[in-house]
Amino acid sequence: MTDDLIDRLAGEVKPVRRGALALWLGLALVAGVVVSAIVMVMWQGPRSDLATAWTDPIFWTKFGYTLLIALGGFWAVERMARPGGSGRGAMLAILAVFIACGALAVAQMMTSPREEMRALIMGGTWDRCPLIILALSLPILAATLWVMRRMAPTNLPMAGLAAGLLAGGAGAWVYGFHCGEYGIPFLAIWYTLGIGLSAALGAIAGRWMLRW
């Protein structure tokens, strides 16, 4: 009886179109980023000098750092949403991005006057930056976890962590269009803390939201 039931269930399984997972994740990411951007504009507003910020290397450093983490998170989610999937390569890539940003932060501190150290590290928004990034990551995290529920991840906390890294990186990327801080140490510490909070929330949520 049990063997017959298994055979019937297996016979009803339809193959998933190649690339379907990446497509669904991409759509969820776009939807989440759009909601996050709307929230950012209505809540914080874009930076007043956005029209000229494109010529600032620090703007592009923030842009690239957060985007690379989001892409690494996307890679990890795409791998770990599958049964038995491993996001080891993606996690190592994200770690390399963290280390590279830290190295740039040290380099900026070593080449800047001592009196600028506090501004480079603390800026003027250190106390709210991580929490704003976490808030902006929530729509993206919710959309990503919703898609992952349709899949079959087996390591639920790590899958949730990957979703949180994707959401945190993307949320921080959105926040970069508001943030006027110019210190790479600020980026390495407070942006990373906000992304870490999103990752931790994803790991916790993944334990129960991704059960199947």
C-alpha positions as CSV (number, residue, x, y, z in Angstrom):
1,M,0.0,0.0,0.0
2,T,2.8,2.4,1.0
3,D,4.9,1.5,-2.1
4,D,1.8,2.1,-4.3
5,L,1.2,5.5,-2.7
6,I,4.9,6.5,-3.2
7,D,4.7,5.4,-6.9
8,R,1.6,7.4,-7.4
9,L,3.0,10.5,-5.8
10,A,6.2,10.2,-7.8
11,G,4.3,9.8,-11.0
12,E,2.5,13.0,-10.4
13,V,5.7,15.0,-9.9
14,K,6.4,17.4,-12.8
15,P,9.9,18.6,-13.7
16,V,10.7,22.2,-12.7
17,R,11.7,24.3,-15.7
18,R,15.4,25.0,-15.7
19,G,16.2,28.4,-14.3
20,A,12.7,28.7,-12.6
21,L,14.2,29.1,-9.2
22,A,16.5,31.9,-10.2
23,L,13.6,33.6,-12.1
24,W,11.3,33.5,-9.1
25,L,14.1,34.7,-6.8
26,G,14.8,37.5,-9.2
27,L,11.2,38.6,-9.4
28,A,11.0,38.5,-5.6
29,L,14.2,40.6,-5.3
30,V,12.9,43.2,-7.7
31,A,9.6,43.4,-6.0
32,G,11.2,43.7,-2.5
33,V,13.7,46.4,-3.7
34,V,10.9,48.4,-5.3
35,V,8.9,48.4,-2.0
36,S,12.1,49.1,0.0
37,A,13.0,52.1,-2.3
38,I,9.5,53.5,-1.9
39,V,9.8,53.3,1.8
40,M,13.2,54.9,1.7
41,V,12.0,57.8,-0.4
42,M,8.9,58.4,1.8
43,W,10.7,57.9,5.1
44,Q,14.3,59.2,4.6
45,G,14.3,60.8,1.1
46,P,17.2,60.6,-1.4
47,R,20.4,62.5,-0.5
48,S,20.2,66.1,-1.4
49,D,23.3,66.0,-3.6
50,L,22.4,62.8,-5.4
51,A,22.8,64.5,-8.8
52,T,26.5,65.1,-8.1
53,A,27.1,62.1,-5.9
54,W,27.8,60.0,-9.0
55,T,31.2,61.6,-9.3
56,D,32.2,60.6,-5.7
57,P,34.3,57.4,-5.4
58,I,32.9,56.8,-1.9
59,F,29.4,56.7,-3.4
60,W,30.5,54.0,-5.8
61,T,32.3,52.1,-3.0
62,K,29.1,51.9,-1.1
63,F,27.2,51.0,-4.3
64,G,29.6,48.2,-5.1
65,Y,30.0,46.8,-1.6
66,T,26.3,46.4,-0.9
67,L,25.6,45.2,-4.4
68,L,28.3,42.5,-4.2
69,I,26.9,41.3,-0.9
70,A,23.4,41.2,-2.3
71,L,24.6,39.2,-5.4
72,G,26.5,36.8,-3.1
73,G,23.3,36.4,-1.0
74,F,21.3,35.7,-4.2
75,W,23.9,33.0,-5.1
76,A,23.7,31.5,-1.7
77,V,19.9,31.5,-1.6
78,E,19.7,29.9,-5.1
79,R,22.0,27.1,-3.9
80,M,20.5,26.6,-0.5
81,A,16.8,26.6,-1.5
82,R,17.4,23.2,-3.1
83,P,17.4,20.0,-1.0
84,G,20.9,19.4,0.3
85,G,22.2,22.5,-1.4
86,S,25.4,24.1,-0.2
87,G,26.1,27.8,-0.2
88,R,29.7,27.4,0.8
89,G,31.2,29.1,-2.3
90,A,28.8,32.0,-2.0
91,M,29.5,32.5,1.7
92,L,33.2,32.5,1.0
93,A,32.7,35.1,-1.7
94,I,30.7,37.3,0.7
95,L,33.4,36.9,3.4
96,A,35.9,38.1,0.8
97,V,33.8,41.2,0.1
98,F,33.7,41.9,3.9
99,I,37.5,41.5,4.1
100,A,38.1,43.7,1.1
101,C,35.9,46.5,2.5
102,G,37.8,46.2,5.8
103,A,41.1,46.6,4.0
104,L,39.9,49.7,2.2
105,A,38.7,51.1,5.5
106,V,42.1,50.6,7.1
107,A,43.8,52.2,4.1
108,Q,41.6,55.3,4.3
109,M,42.3,55.6,8.0
110,M,46.0,55.3,7.5
111,T,46.0,58.1,4.9
112,S,43.6,60.5,6.6
113,P,44.5,63.2,9.2
114,R,44.0,62.1,12.9
115,E,41.3,64.7,13.4
116,E,39.1,63.0,10.8
117,M,39.1,59.6,12.5
118,R,35.9,60.0,14.5
119,A,34.0,61.3,11.4
120,L,35.3,58.5,9.3
121,I,34.2,55.8,11.8
122,M,31.1,57.3,13.5
123,G,29.9,59.8,10.9
124,G,26.7,61.5,12.0
125,T,24.3,58.6,11.7
126,W,26.0,55.6,13.3
127,D,23.2,55.2,15.8
128,R,20.4,54.8,13.3
129,C,22.1,53.5,10.1
130,P,22.1,49.8,11.0
131,L,18.4,49.9,12.1
132,I,17.4,51.8,9.0
133,I,19.1,49.2,6.8
134,L,17.4,46.4,8.8
135,A,14.0,48.1,8.3
136,L,14.6,48.5,4.5
137,S,15.7,44.9,4.2
138,L,12.4,43.6,5.6
139,P,10.3,43.7,2.4
140,I,13.1,41.9,0.5
141,L,13.5,39.3,3.2
142,A,9.8,38.6,3.3
143,A,9.7,38.2,-0.5
144,T,12.7,36.0,-0.5
145,L,11.5,33.7,2.2
146,W,8.1,33.4,0.5
147,V,9.8,32.1,-2.6
148,M,12.0,29.8,-0.6
149,R,9.0,28.2,1.0
150,R,8.0,27.0,-2.5
151,M,11.3,25.1,-2.7
152,A,12.7,22.5,-0.3
153,P,15.7,23.8,1.7
154,T,17.0,21.3,4.2
155,N,19.3,23.5,6.3
156,L,16.7,25.9,7.4
157,P,18.8,28.3,9.6
158,M,21.5,28.6,7.0
159,A,19.0,29.1,4.2
160,G,17.4,31.8,6.2
161,L,20.8,33.3,6.9
162,A,21.4,33.4,3.1
163,A,18.1,35.1,2.6
164,G,19.0,37.7,5.3
165,L,22.3,38.4,3.6
166,L,20.6,38.9,0.3
167,A,18.0,41.2,1.9
168,G,20.5,43.1,4.0
169,G,22.8,43.7,1.0
170,A,19.9,44.9,-1.1
171,G,18.4,47.0,1.7
172,A,21.8,48.6,2.3
173,W,22.1,49.3,-1.4
174,V,18.8,51.1,-1.4
175,Y,19.9,53.1,1.7
176,G,23.1,54.2,0.0
177,F,21.0,56.5,-2.2
178,H,20.1,58.4,1.0
179,C,23.3,58.1,3.0
180,G,25.8,60.9,2.7
181,E,28.5,59.4,5.0
182,Y,31.9,59.5,3.3
183,G,33.9,57.2,5.6
184,I,34.8,53.7,4.4
185,P,35.3,52.7,8.0
186,F,31.7,53.8,8.6
187,L,30.6,51.6,5.7
188,A,32.7,48.6,7.0
189,I,31.3,48.9,10.5
190,W,27.7,50.2,10.5
191,Y,26.5,49.1,7.1
192,T,27.9,45.6,7.9
193,L,26.2,45.6,11.2
194,G,22.8,46.4,9.5
195,I,23.4,43.6,7.0
196,G,24.4,41.3,9.9
197,L,21.1,42.1,11.7
198,S,19.2,41.2,8.6
199,A,21.2,37.9,8.3
200,A,20.5,37.0,12.0
201,L,16.8,37.8,11.6
202,G,16.7,35.6,8.4
203,A,18.4,32.7,10.3
204,I,15.8,32.9,13.1
205,A,12.9,33.3,10.7
206,G,14.1,30.5,8.5
207,R,13.7,27.9,11.3
208,W,10.0,28.1,11.2
209,M,9.1,30.0,8.0
210,L,10.9,27.5,5.8
211,R,9.6,24.3,7.4
212,W,8.0,21.8,4.9
